[in-house]
């Protein structure tokens, strides 16, 4: 083979390799987008089925729905049992969120900015409910609450939900505290502000995204808690998730899907509004 022939072969091969690389470069982003679309479809499909089933005309959960009816929403909103559960869950959210926000904010700020003996142990203790199976936590709370008379009481559920939700608030606020510029606090202190005033007027506003994120996570955790609630609640303290769980076990009808849809829409609206004004998506 002559040198001229080999050189011509190489020149012919180069465009072919370049075209293959160009095709591969175009195919890679397309494959990535397709994979992302499949993942989102997998995540959204159960929610779509749930919402669609809540408008079913038949007395059973079926997809696709056999018609369109809002009678399940009307039935839920006029049911005394469901209304009692809604009020109890709402009360627990109003109790749990401030408790978790106050304790979680102080704990997260101290862990993020403080240096003291046993800091690692305190950090692990604050996050321990995340690392312990919920059923074990629920059993421990059941034995403990049974001894002090808090089973089937609102204070018992308040304490239990606060314990489960606290780690989420601590983690969310710690993210904001990690990005806090200490120079701003020192500048406020140099202008004559006391420690408490610096914390209230400088530190807390800067921690607002993490605090709001922690509050939302605490609310969602309380509204969706089943494992712990099932063991420490009772006949007089049946929350919405616990009633949904019981209904799904014994009488699965579209009313369960209707309740779940209401909670889903409320959660989405609150999160969108909070992100619009506080940019909590940067923390979550």
PAVEXKE-751230 format. One record per residue (C-alpha): x, y, z. Coordinates in steps of 0.05 Angstrom, whole numbers, padded with zeros to 5 digits, always signed. Layout:
XYZ/...
//
This chain:
+00000+00000+00000/+00028+00067-00020/+00036+00127+00026/-00014+00166-00015/-00066+00111-00008/-00056+00107+00068/-00062+00182+00075/-00127+00181+00035/-00155+00126+00080/-00139+00166+00142/-00172+00228+00113/-00234+00187+00098/-00236+00157+00168/-00231+00223+00204/-00298+00251+00180/-00331+00185+00196/-00304+00186+00268/-00325+00259+00275/-00396+00243+00251/-00401+00186+00301/-00377+00231+00357/-00427+00284+00337/-00484+00233+00337/-00462+00208+00405/-00458+00279+00432/-00529+00292+00410/-00555+00225+00434/-00527+00232+00505/-00569+00293+00525/-00630+00262+00493/-00620+00198+00532/-00611+00238+00596/-00675+00277+00584/-00713+00212+00569/-00687+00180+00632/-00707+00241+00673/-00776+00241+00642/-00785+00167+00660/-00764+00180+00732/-00813+00238+00739/-00868+00197+00706/-00855+00141+00756/-00859+00191+00814/-00921+00227+00789/-00961+00166+00765/-00987+00146+00834/-01009+00217+00849/-01045+00222+00782/-01080+00157+00795/-01099+00179+00865/-01128+00246+00843/-01165+00216+00784/-01195+00161+00828/-01222+00213+00877/-01272+00236+00823/-01297+00166+00808/-01372+00154+00805/-01368+00082+00829/-01360+00061+00902/-01291+00030+00891/-01223+00058+00874/-01214+00045+00800/-01169+00074+00746/-01187+00100+00696/-01249+00128+00731/-01317+00107+00706/-01343+00178+00708/-01336+00246+00742/-01367+00261+00809/-01350+00304+00869/-01395+00266+00917/-01336+00236+00954/-01310+00305+00972/-01380+00325+00995/-01385+00262+01036/-01318+00272+01070/-01331+00346+01086/-01399+00328+01116/-01376+00268+01155/-01370+00280+01231/-01316+00228+01238/-01273+00259+01183/-01284+00329+01209/-01262+00309+01279/-01198+00279+01249/-01186+00341+01207/-01192+00385+01269/-01146+00341+01309/-01093+00340+01254/-01098+00415+01246/-01090+00425+01321/-01029+00380+01321/-00997+00420+01265/-01010+00485+01303/-00977+00455+01364/-00920+00417+01331/-00895+00470+01283/-00879+00525+01334/-00849+00474+01382/-00804+00444+01329/-00785+00511+01299/-00764+00541+01366/-00726+00481+01391/-00697+00463+01322/-00674+00534+01308/-00638+00542+01374/-00607+00472+01369/-00585+00481+01297/-00554+00550+01310/-00517+00524+01370/-00491+00463+01333/-00471+00502+01271/-00437+00560+01306/-00419+00533+01375/-00359+00495+01399/-00368+00456+01463/-00352+00388+01493/-00400+00334+01469/-00422+00373+01407/-00419+00311+01364/-00461+00272+01414/-00513+00327+01417/-00515+00329+01341/-00525+00254+01336/-00579+00257+01390/-00617+00312+01353/-00617+00271+01289/-00627+00203+01322/-00701+00197+01303/-00679+00197+01230/-00631+00139+01242/-00678+00097+01284/-00734+00056+01251/-00800+00090+01266/-00832+00027+01293/-00778+00023+01346/-00788+00096+01365/-00863+00083+01367/-00856+00023+01413/-00810+00063+01459/-00860+00120+01462/-00917+00072+01474/-00884+00041+01535/-00862+00109+01561/-00928+00144+01550/-00966+00085+01580/-00927+00094+01644/-00942+00169+01649/-01013+00167+01623/-01004+00201+01555/-01031+00146+01510/-01093+00168+01471/-01083+00241+01490/-01069+00304+01449/-01007+00322+01491/-00980+00252+01476/-00989+00260+01402/-00960+00331+01406/-00896+00305+01438/-00891+00245+01392/-00900+00285+01328/-00851+00338+01353/-00799+00284+01366/-00806+00255+01296/-00806+00323+01261/-00750+00356+01301/-00691+00327+01261/-00719+00355+01195/-00722+00425+01225/-00652+00419+01254/-00622+00398+01187/-00659+00452+01148/-00637+00508+01195/-00566+00482+01198/-00561+00491+01123/-00578+00564+01130/-00533+00572+01191/-00474+00543+01154/-00479+00598+01102/-00486+00654+01154/-00432+00707+01151/-00406+00719+01222/-00382+00789+01201/-00454+00813+01199/-00466+00793+01271/-00400+00824+01292/-00418+00888+01256/-00484+00892+01292/-00450+00879+01359/-00398+00933+01345/-00454+00983+01335/-00479+00971+01406/-00531+00916+01397/-00534+00864+01452/-00530+00789+01441/-00606+00780+01443/-00618+00838+01396/-00566+00814+01346/-00598+00745+01346/-00669+00773+01336/-00654+00828+01286/-00596+00799+01246/-00589+00725+01255/-00662+00703+01252/-00677+00741+01187/-00617+00709+01155/-00640+00640+01179/-00711+00652+01153/-00707+00604+01092/-00683+00547+01137/-00735+00563+01190/-00792+00564+01140/-00766+00500+01108/-00763+00467+01176/-00834+00491+01192/-00860+00462+01127/-00824+00396+01138/-00851+00392+01208/-00922+00405+01184/-00918+00354+01129/-00887+00303+01176/-00942+00313+01227/-00997+00309+01174/-00969+00244+01146/-00947+00208+01209/-00978+00139+01216/-00930+00090+01249/-00920+00128+01314/-00992+00153+01315/-01020+00084+01308/-00987+00062+01373/-00995+00123+01417/-01064+00146+01393/-01131+00115+01409/-01205+00118+01397/-01209+00191+01417/-01147+00214+01380/-01154+00188+01309/-01116+00234+01262/-01130+00240+01187/-01071+00195+01165/-01092+00142+01216/-01164+00144+01192/-01140+00140+01119/-01098+00079+01138/-01157+00046+01172/-01204+00061+01114/-01154+00034+01064/-01151-00031+01103/-01225-00044+01112/-01266-00002+01064/-01225+00024+01006/-01270+00074+00970/-01257+00140+00934/-01268+00180+00997/-01197+00160+01019/-01171+00186+00953/-01211+00250+00962/-01180+00263+01031/-01110+00248+01004/-01122+00296+00946/-01143+00352+00993/-01080+00343+01035/-01037+00339+00972/-01065+00403+00943/-01058+00440+01009/-00986+00418+01016/-00968+00439+00945/-01001+00507+00953/-00966+00521+01019/-00898+00500+00991/-00905+00541+00928/-00926+00603+00967/-00869+00594+01017/-00818+00584+00962/-00844+00646+00926/-00830+00691+00986/-00773+00654+01022/-00737+00613+00969/-00740+00550+01012/-00721+00507+00952/-00649+00530+00963/-00651+00497+01032/-00692+00434+01019/
//
